[in-house]
Amino acid sequence: MPRSTIPKTGRAHDQIMAELDAGMADDADFRGGRTFSLVYWAGDHHHKLVAAAHDRYVAHNALNPMAFPGLKQMENQVVAMSASLLNAPAQAAGTMSSGGTESILLAVKTWRDRARKRRPWVRRPNLVGPATIHPAFAKAGHLFDVALHLVPTDTDGIFDPDRLAARVDRNTVMAVCSAPQYVHGVVDPIPQVADRMVARGVPLHVDACFGGFIQPWLERLGVEMPVWDFRVPGVMSISADLHKFGYTAKGASVLLYRDVSTLRHQFFVSTDWAGGLYASPGLAGTRPGGPIAAAWASLQGMGQDGYLDRARVALDAVNRLRAGIRQIPELRLLGRPHSVIATWAAAEDGQGRRAVDIYAVADLLHAKGWSVDRQQRPPSMHNTVTAANAPVIDAYLDDLRASVAAVRADPSLSRSGEAAVYGTMARVPLRGLVKRNVLDMMEKMYGPQGEMPDLSGDGGGIAPWQQRLLDATEPLLDATRRLRTRLGTRIGRGVR
Ligand SMILES: Cc1ncc(COP(=O)(O)O)c(C=O)c1O
């Protein structure tokens, strides 16, 4: 975006709105069901209600509940409705936040501060969890100086609870599991982990940012999964996003604690400021009223029946998608069918050779207008399925089959477009190098020129020297891969 100035005089509103509309021309088509994450779309009728509620409270500020008691009451009700959905006990309490990441940051800060208060010897706090927990925990660790002690999972996202428990030490302030984790859609073995954490006096936080408002309905529809909410005695806090399967406006999540006494460790109070006493429940100062009102309206407008209906449609759609993927011999499904996520990777032969380059498949899908979500360990594709995707599952499967066949027929597709970049990034063992490249791209995007990175075409951001380094390390990596396969130490191949 070129630098510009604020217009000297205000422009006509219809012009401004027309420009806002025009700005959407190249956006991913979520209304047409062609995105499989990022947007949780419940249709125009529901959207209108949410947007109107958001609009009604767009100027309100929830920082001062005394000034806007109605808004505070709505927040209380959203928290209470969420607590009841997640089987929280009567003494549970919590707040809303701006999204999953803020809820996670707050949970980590809260448990760290509580540990410091109760166990003053905790100098270098850590949390334990499987490697599949969301990167928001790494962000929290970075911001709040909490080390992450992560245990590996197999390619299906499964880990050993005993191994997790073995990572607990005197500085452990919390354990984390997910319901489900985003990568494979697996609900972690929460009862087993909780048992082990109770024995060690470590609070278990469940990240249900993705699943908080879908798993309860899936359970009612008969989907089998581990019990994961407050019914499990060792689960001490849960984060759950309303702006995902709560189908509300972006900027809404809840963070719940089993016991109200934990909540105070989340708060920040300053008594010394010249401007007076200052108290804030979350990370932000000003708290927008819109997302709170919209979340309240969304829960009221959808009702239990509405959520259940949408979950039923999404479940049927994800099952059709999984069944279609199972019919494609070059692909395999990863994870467990606990949720509405389908994650697929390339099938492998006994030597660990992949039947197809799925990043090249992703490029072709993208060219056909699908918004794709590439994952790296192993190279895999993620599909979060909502009711909005239901009408296009067959069209997606047609395009998927055609794309797999095209890549099989022309392996050179792996060396062009984004496939080259993602393939390289996934293979580069030096993560510092990858990080540097990503930082460079971000600097371009958010720098004065506001450039969008061009991942297509030659190189795609990979410098020639980096490519040479990769070429030099590739044979070594291949040999290691083959050796691990032969020794059978490769954890969980995950073919289903
Ligand atoms: C399991 C899980 N946790 C946390 C988050 C982070 O949520 P947000 O993007 O709202 O910050 C996500 C987002 O997809 C998620 O799937």
The ligand as a Tripos MOL2 file, in Angstrom:
@<TRIPOS>MOLECULE
LIG
   16    16     1     0     0
SMALL
NO_CHARGES

@<TRIPOS>ATOM
      1 C1         -6.5450  -25.3700   19.1250 C.3       1 LIG1
      2 C2         -6.3830  -23.8860   18.9150 C.ar      1 LIG1
      3 N1         -5.9200  -23.1270   19.9210 N.ar      1 LIG1
      4 C3         -5.7380  -21.7950   19.7750 C.ar      1 LIG1
      5 C4         -6.0170  -21.1580   18.5950 C.ar      1 LIG1
      6 C5         -5.7590  -19.6740   18.4590 C.3       1 LIG1
      7 O1         -6.9280  -18.9650   18.2580 O.3       1 LIG1
      8 P1         -6.9320  -17.4750   17.6940 P.3       1 LIG1
      9 O2         -6.4800  -17.5610   16.2670 O.co2     1 LIG1
     10 O3         -8.3330  -17.0310   17.8610 O.co2     1 LIG1
     11 O4         -5.9910  -16.6530   18.4900 O.co2     1 LIG1
     12 C6         -6.4910  -21.9210   17.5180 C.ar      1 LIG1
     13 C7         -6.7610  -21.3000   16.2240 C.2       1 LIG1
     14 O5         -7.0780  -21.9500   15.2500 O.2       1 LIG1
     15 C8         -6.6770  -23.3180   17.6780 C.ar      1 LIG1
     16 O6         -7.1290  -24.0900   16.6800 O.3       1 LIG1
@<TRIPOS>BOND
     1     1     2 1
     2     2     3 ar
     3     2    15 ar
     4     3     4 ar
     5     4     5 ar
     6     5     6 1
     7     5    12 ar
     8     6     7 1
     9     7     8 1
    10     8     9 2
    11     8    10 1
    12     8    11 1
    13    12    13 1
    14    12    15 ar
    15    13    14 2
    16    15    16 1
@<TRIPOS>SUBSTRUCTURE
     1 LIG1         1 GROUP 0 **** ****
